[in-house]
């Protein structure tokens, strides 16, 4: 039988999923997402009155690559990098700014962010299936014959599992 309170019967797999989820969250949140350093202050002072071209084309391995100029950071940024207005930094291979973690997702923390999403999905799937099995068990144990009364009995006995 399934125990009524999920935290009373911790298996090592459940514990490992939780620890892995928290560790990937912390690693993603506190890791550098790939912030491109700004130009130094002497260069910024020299460029104060100079307006550089918006694009710069360079040749790398026989291919032409277009670099864009960031007016805020005063640098030519590499392809697939963007300036995050929230963090106020250019981020290499910028994916998005995650409001739940509070940081940008970029080149250096994308793998950890992906691991966090997959672990969170696994934990949520476990909680959903566990709640569903608990509701089925409580429904089978109910003495009510009418389906509507059986459902209201289940909701009265396990409100958190019913509305989670």
Backbone as CSV, one residue per row, in Angstrom:
resi,resn,N_x,N_y,N_z,CA_x,CA_y,CA_z,C_x,C_y,C_z
1,UNK,0.823,-1.195,0.000,0.000,0.000,0.000,0.865,1.257,0.000
2,UNK,0.296,2.314,-0.514,0.979,3.605,-0.594,0.793,4.334,0.727
3,UNK,1.885,4.823,1.322,1.730,5.588,2.559,1.000,6.904,2.300
4,UNK,0.327,7.416,3.319,-0.471,8.633,3.165,0.381,9.887,3.062
5,UNK,1.523,9.920,3.708,2.359,11.108,3.713,3.643,10.793,2.945
6,UNK,3.888,11.472,1.802,5.020,11.110,0.952,6.384,11.290,1.594
7,UNK,6.541,12.244,2.531,7.860,12.470,3.099,8.196,11.465,4.199
8,UNK,7.276,10.583,4.569,7.573,9.584,5.580,8.349,8.402,5.021
9,UNK,8.248,8.138,3.744,8.926,6.986,3.166,9.853,7.450,2.052
10,UNK,10.989,7.999,2.411,11.955,8.492,1.445,12.799,7.324,0.920
11,UNK,12.743,7.080,-0.370,13.665,6.134,-0.970,14.883,6.914,-1.425
12,UNK,15.968,6.224,-1.676,17.193,6.926,-2.067,17.015,7.628,-3.409
13,UNK,16.200,7.085,-4.317,15.958,7.717,-5.610,15.252,9.047,-5.475
14,UNK,14.261,9.098,-4.578,13.539,10.349,-4.357,14.473,11.397,-3.761
15,UNK,15.280,10.984,-2.808,16.223,11.895,-2.172,17.238,12.406,-3.188
16,UNK,17.736,11.519,-4.049,18.721,11.913,-5.051,18.127,12.890,-6.063
17,UNK,16.856,12.677,-6.464,16.219,13.607,-7.404,16.097,14.996,-6.794
18,UNK,15.730,15.056,-5.528,15.589,16.359,-4.875,16.928,17.063,-4.737
19,UNK,17.944,16.326,-4.314,19.272,16.923,-4.163,19.812,17.349,-5.526
20,UNK,19.597,16.523,-6.547,20.053,16.875,-7.893,19.326,18.118,-8.410
21,UNK,18.023,18.213,-8.154,17.260,19.383,-8.576,17.751,20.659,-7.916
22,UNK,17.993,20.604,-6.616,18.468,21.792,-5.895,19.887,22.149,-6.325
23,UNK,20.740,21.133,-6.531,22.121,21.434,-6.918,22.185,22.016,-8.328
24,UNK,21.368,21.523,-9.262,21.384,22.106,-10.609,20.800,23.518,-10.603
25,UNK,19.817,23.761,-9.750,19.272,25.116,-9.606,20.353,26.077,-9.121
26,UNK,21.061,25.692,-8.060,22.098,26.560,-7.504,23.254,26.747,-8.483
27,UNK,23.643,25.677,-9.151,24.742,25.767,-10.127,24.355,26.707,-11.272
28,UNK,23.106,26.604,-11.751,22.644,27.475,-12.832,22.585,28.932,-12.372
29,UNK,22.081,29.146,-11.160,21.873,30.509,-10.672,23.181,31.243,-10.400
30,UNK,24.189,30.543,-9.903,25.409,31.220,-9.487,26.572,31.060,-10.462
31,UNK,26.349,30.377,-11.578,27.403,30.205,-12.578,27.363,31.362,-13.580
32,UNK,28.515,31.728,-14.086,28.595,32.774,-15.099,27.949,32.259,-16.386
33,UNK,26.938,32.957,-16.925,26.262,32.472,-18.128,27.051,32.687,-19.414
34,UNK,28.171,33.354,-19.338,28.960,33.650,-20.529,28.988,35.135,-20.804
35,UNK,29.121,35.918,-19.738,29.137,37.378,-19.865,30.411,37.805,-20.584
36,UNK,30.244,38.611,-21.614,31.385,39.123,-22.373,31.876,40.383,-21.664
37,UNK,33.163,40.431,-21.301,33.653,41.605,-20.571,33.552,42.883,-21.402
38,UNK,33.235,43.965,-20.733,33.147,45.269,-21.389,34.553,45.772,-21.695
39,UNK,34.617,46.767,-22.561,35.931,47.345,-22.841,36.397,48.130,-21.627
40,UNK,37.719,48.261,-21.465,38.238,48.941,-20.275,37.928,50.436,-20.314
41,UNK,38.109,51.082,-19.183,37.673,52.481,-19.053,38.439,53.432,-19.975
42,UNK,39.731,53.190,-20.247,40.473,54.095,-21.128,39.945,53.998,-22.553
43,UNK,39.577,52.792,-22.962,39.001,52.640,-24.294,37.633,53.314,-24.352
44,UNK,36.869,53.203,-23.289,35.552,53.825,-23.272,35.662,55.342,-23.370
45,UNK,36.641,55.929,-22.693,36.831,57.374,-22.754,37.263,57.792,-24.164
46,UNK,38.101,56.981,-24.786,38.569,57.312,-26.128,37.436,57.196,-27.142
47,UNK,36.508,56.282,-26.903,35.400,56.067,-27.831,34.176,56.927,-27.521
48,UNK,34.285,57.789,-26.547,33.125,58.571,-26.129,32.558,59.398,-27.277
49,UNK,33.426,59.988,-28.083,32.970,60.849,-29.174,33.045,60.152,-30.524
50,UNK,33.619,58.960,-30.556,33.752,58.221,-31.805,32.576,57.253,-31.932
51,UNK,31.862,57.324,-33.037,30.747,56.409,-33.272,31.220,55.338,-34.253
52,UNK,31.429,54.127,-33.766,31.913,53.054,-34.648,30.796,52.565,-35.560
53,UNK,31.157,51.829,-36.612,30.117,51.271,-37.477,29.262,50.276,-36.709
54,UNK,28.022,50.129,-37.143,27.104,49.222,-36.436,27.521,47.759,-36.589
55,UNK,28.087,47.410,-37.741,28.515,46.045,-38.007,29.985,46.036,-38.396
56,UNK,30.621,44.919,-38.133,31.993,44.712,-38.578,32.070,43.299,-39.140
57,UNK,32.501,43.172,-40.392,32.627,41.863,-41.024,34.075,41.397,-40.909
58,UNK,34.255,40.193,-40.393,35.591,39.616,-40.303,35.585,38.254,-40.981
59,UNK,36.755,37.803,-41.395,36.880,36.512,-42.073,37.461,35.503,-41.089
60,UNK,36.695,34.426,-40.826,37.151,33.355,-39.933,37.028,32.028,-40.668
61,UNK,38.151,31.339,-40.838,38.187,30.043,-41.516,37.568,30.105,-42.908
62,UNK,37.812,31.168,-43.601,37.306,31.305,-44.959,35.856,31.746,-45.062
63,UNK,35.196,31.982,-43.925,33.795,32.438,-43.935,33.721,33.847,-43.360
64,UNK,32.818,34.623,-43.889,32.615,35.980,-43.390,31.621,35.949,-42.238
65,UNK,32.038,36.523,-41.126,31.201,36.576,-39.919,30.929,38.037,-39.608
66,UNK,29.668,38.357,-39.345,29.284,39.729,-39.036,29.174,39.901,-37.520
67,UNK,29.935,40.855,-37.000,29.887,41.193,-35.577,29.079,42.469,-35.409
68,UNK,28.232,42.513,-34.384,27.435,43.711,-34.103,28.086,44.493,-32.967
69,UNK,27.916,45.802,-33.010,28.459,46.657,-31.966,27.401,46.901,-30.907
70,UNK,27.767,46.722,-29.642,26.869,47.013,-28.514,27.226,48.402,-27.986
71,UNK,26.269,49.311,-28.049,26.518,50.683,-27.609,26.678,50.775,-26.096
72,UNK,25.999,49.899,-25.364,26.069,49.945,-23.904,27.414,49.435,-23.396
73,UNK,27.838,48.277,-23.903,29.096,47.671,-23.445,30.302,48.203,-24.215
74,UNK,30.040,48.883,-25.346,31.083,49.438,-26.206,32.047,48.364,-26.704
75,UNK,31.471,47.256,-27.195,32.265,46.164,-27.760,31.582,45.646,-29.021
76,UNK,32.371,45.007,-29.879,31.801,44.236,-30.968,31.556,42.844,-30.411
77,UNK,30.312,42.436,-30.385,29.984,41.148,-29.771,29.951,40.042,-30.823
78,UNK,30.307,38.812,-30.413,30.334,37.690,-31.353,28.933,37.287,-31.810
79,UNK,28.846,36.455,-32.856,27.528,35.997,-33.308,26.783,35.250,-32.203
80,UNK,25.456,35.327,-32.220,24.542,34.701,-31.260,24.694,35.233,-29.841
81,UNK,25.309,36.364,-29.677,25.355,36.987,-28.359,24.478,38.234,-28.397
82,UNK,23.835,38.491,-27.274,22.909,39.626,-27.193,23.125,40.362,-25.881
83,UNK,22.651,41.587,-25.848,22.715,42.388,-24.631,21.430,42.162,-23.839
84,UNK,21.563,41.702,-22.604,20.396,41.495,-21.732,20.102,42.818,-21.026
85,UNK,18.918,43.384,-21.243,18.609,44.657,-20.592,18.399,44.516,-19.081
86,UNK,18.075,43.331,-18.619,17.838,43.133,-17.185,19.167,43.047,-16.435
87,UNK,20.093,42.235,-16.948,21.410,42.088,-16.317,22.386,43.186,-16.737
88,UNK,22.064,43.889,-17.839,22.895,44.943,-18.401,24.279,44.426,-18.788
89,UNK,24.311,43.239,-19.404,25.545,42.639,-19.898,25.288,41.970,-21.229
90,UNK,26.341,41.880,-22.051,26.270,41.069,-23.259,26.603,39.633,-22.857
91,UNK,25.781,38.699,-23.317,25.943,37.297,-22.941,26.177,36.485,-24.203
92,UNK,27.233,35.666,-24.158,27.575,34.815,-25.291,26.579,33.678,-25.429
93,UNK,26.101,33.452,-26.636,25.074,32.448,-26.957,23.861,32.599,-26.041
94,UNK,23.380,33.820,-25.951,22.251,34.184,-25.083,20.995,33.418,-25.498
95,UNK,20.357,32.733,-24.529,19.103,32.032,-24.786,17.930,32.869,-24.279
96,UNK,17.928,33.180,-22.977,16.887,34.022,-22.403,17.296,34.431,-20.992
97,UNK,16.592,35.392,-20.441,16.771,35.752,-19.033,15.678,35.053,-18.255
98,UNK,16.050,34.200,-17.329,15.080,33.422,-16.563,14.671,34.194,-15.308
99,UNK,13.406,34.592,-15.217,12.983,35.365,-14.038,12.903,34.524,-12.764
100,UNK,12.707,33.203,-12.885,12.599,32.363,-11.694,13.961,32.122,-11.062
101,UNK,14.990,32.015,-11.885,16.336,31.806,-11.355,17.016,33.148,-11.119
102,UNK,16.644,34.147,-11.909,17.185,35.488,-11.724,18.505,35.710,-12.434
103,UNK,18.754,34.966,-13.497,19.986,35.141,-14.245,19.749,34.829,-15.717
104,UNK,20.717,35.187,-16.536,20.641,34.859,-17.962,21.018,33.399,-18.169
105,UNK,20.468,32.811,-19.209,20.852,31.466,-19.612,21.637,31.636,-20.901
106,UNK,22.892,31.215,-20.858,23.770,31.405,-22.004,24.691,30.221,-22.204
107,UNK,25.833,30.487,-22.804,26.777,29.449,-23.210,27.241,28.573,-22.051
108,UNK,27.594,29.163,-20.928,28.239,28.403,-19.854,27.287,27.730,-18.877
109,UNK,26.028,28.159,-18.812,25.122,27.525,-17.852,23.905,26.869,-18.507
110,UNK,23.895,26.756,-19.828,22.740,26.176,-20.516,22.562,24.696,-20.167
111,UNK,23.649,23.951,-20.089,23.572,22.526,-19.743,23.014,22.310,-18.344
112,UNK,23.443,23.115,-17.401,22.935,23.006,-16.031,21.456,23.396,-15.963
113,UNK,21.072,24.413,-16.732,19.672,24.823,-16.767,18.804,23.711,-17.354
114,UNK,19.289,23.079,-18.406,18.562,21.964,-19.012,18.404,20.814,-18.021
115,UNK,19.461,20.508,-17.281,19.381,19.476,-16.242,18.378,19.830,-15.160
116,UNK,18.341,21.108,-14.783,17.374,21.560,-13.779,15.943,21.382,-14.274
117,UNK,15.692,21.733,-15.538,14.343,21.595,-16.101,13.929,20.126,-16.146
118,UNK,14.820,19.235,-16.591,14.479,17.807,-16.668,14.266,17.201,-15.278
119,UNK,15.079,17.590,-14.311,14.903,17.076,-12.952,13.600,17.572,-12.344
120,UNK,13.288,18.839,-12.555,12.037,19.391,-12.043,10.834,18.709,-12.692
121,UNK,10.928,18.419,-13.973,9.859,17.703,-14.676,9.674,16.302,-14.090
122,UNK,10.776,15.617,-13.794,10.689,14.275,-13.209,10.046,14.314,-11.825
123,UNK,10.436,15.285,-11.009,9.863,15.393,-9.655,8.372,15.737,-9.739
124,UNK,8.004,16.642,-10.628,6.583,17.005,-10.777,5.760,15.822,-11.289
125,UNK,6.319,15.042,-12.198,5.617,13.853,-12.686,5.418,12.846,-11.566
126,UNK,6.438,12.683,-10.723,6.321,11.770,-9.586,5.225,12.241,-8.630
127,UNK,5.198,13.524,-8.302,4.196,14.054,-7.376,2.790,13.906,-7.966
128,UNK,2.641,14.184,-9.259,1.345,14.049,-9.905,0.855,12.602,-9.885
129,UNK,1.730,11.664,-10.238,1.310,10.257,-10.249,1.046,9.750,-8.832
130,UNK,1.856,10.173,-7.880,1.647,9.769,-6.491,0.310,10.300,-5.967
131,UNK,0.001,11.545,-6.265,-1.268,12.138,-5.823,-2.452,11.415,-6.461
132,UNK,-2.332,11.086,-7.745,-3.397,10.376,-8.440,-3.625,8.994,-7.832
133,UNK,-2.533,8.263,-7.534,-2.675,6.930,-6.916,-3.276,7.039,-5.519
134,UNK,-2.898,8.080,-4.782,-3.462,8.287,-3.447,-4.954,8.569,-3.526
135,UNK,-5.368,9.394,-4.483,-6.793,9.701,-4.645,-7.583,8.460,-5.062
136,UNK,-7.008,7.640,-5.923,-7.682,6.393,-6.313,-7.859,5.464,-5.115
137,UNK,-6.821,5.359,-4.299,-6.909,4.486,-3.115,-7.959,4.980,-2.132
138,UNK,-7.982,6.273,-1.877,-8.972,6.840,-0.953,-10.379,6.658,-1.531
139,UNK,-10.517,6.810,-2.850,-11.817,6.619,-3.495,-12.302,5.182,-3.378
140,UNK,-11.398,4.210,-3.520,-11.778,2.796,-3.391,-12.185,2.454,-1.961
141,UNK,-11.544,3.111,-0.994,-11.846,2.834,0.412,-13.123,3.521,0.887
142,UNK,-13.629,4.463,0.102,-14.833,5.195,0.490,-16.050,4.267,0.467
143,UNK,-16.957,4.469,1.411,-18.165,3.640,1.497,-19.308,4.198,0.669
144,UNK,-19.122,5.362,0.084,-20.168,5.998,-0.717,-20.383,5.221,-2.019
145,UNK,-21.629,5.155,-2.475,-21.961,4.465,-3.727,-22.014,5.439,-4.905
146,UNK,-22.515,6.630,-4.676,-22.649,7.637,-5.715,-21.265,8.208,-6.063
147,UNK,-20.975,8.372,-7.368,-19.669,8.851,-7.807,-19.398,10.277,-7.319
148,UNK,-20.398,11.145,-7.368,-20.224,12.518,-6.912,-19.905,12.588,-5.426
149,UNK,-20.605,11.780,-4.622,-20.329,11.754,-3.179,-18.963,11.131,-2.895
150,UNK,-18.557,10.162,-3.728,-17.243,9.540,-3.560,-16.138,10.567,-3.834
151,UNK,-16.342,11.393,-4.880,-15.349,12.419,-5.206,-15.282,13.477,-4.106
152,UNK,-16.436,13.895,-3.589,-16.415,14.888,-2.505,-15.804,14.307,-1.238
153,UNK,-15.962,13.010,-1.002,-15.325,12.351,0.140,-13.801,12.353,-0.013
154,UNK,-13.343,12.094,-1.228,-11.904,12.107,-1.495,-11.340,13.506,-1.281
155,UNK,-12.058,14.515,-1.758,-11.582,15.897,-1.606,-11.558,16.301,-0.134
156,UNK,-12.540,15.850,0.634,-12.551,16.154,2.071,-11.390,15.479,2.787
157,UNK,-11.070,14.236,2.417,-10.005,13.490,3.108,-8.606,13.927,2.697
158,UNK,-8.405,14.206,1.429,-7.078,14.580,0.924,-7.170,15.836,0.046
159,UNK,-7.403,17.013,0.622,-7.565,18.223,-0.202,-6.291,18.653,-0.933
160,UNK,-5.144,18.454,-0.334,-3.892,18.879,-0.973,-3.613,18.002,-2.198
161,UNK,-3.804,16.693,-2.067,-3.565,15.788,-3.197,-4.592,16.031,-4.312
162,UNK,-5.802,16.434,-3.950,-6.853,16.643,-4.960,-6.609,17.920,-5.767
163,UNK,-6.063,18.962,-5.148,-5.924,20.229,-5.845,-4.469,20.571,-6.175
164,UNK,-3.551,19.720,-5.889,-2.135,19.979,-6.163,-1.970,19.990,-7.603
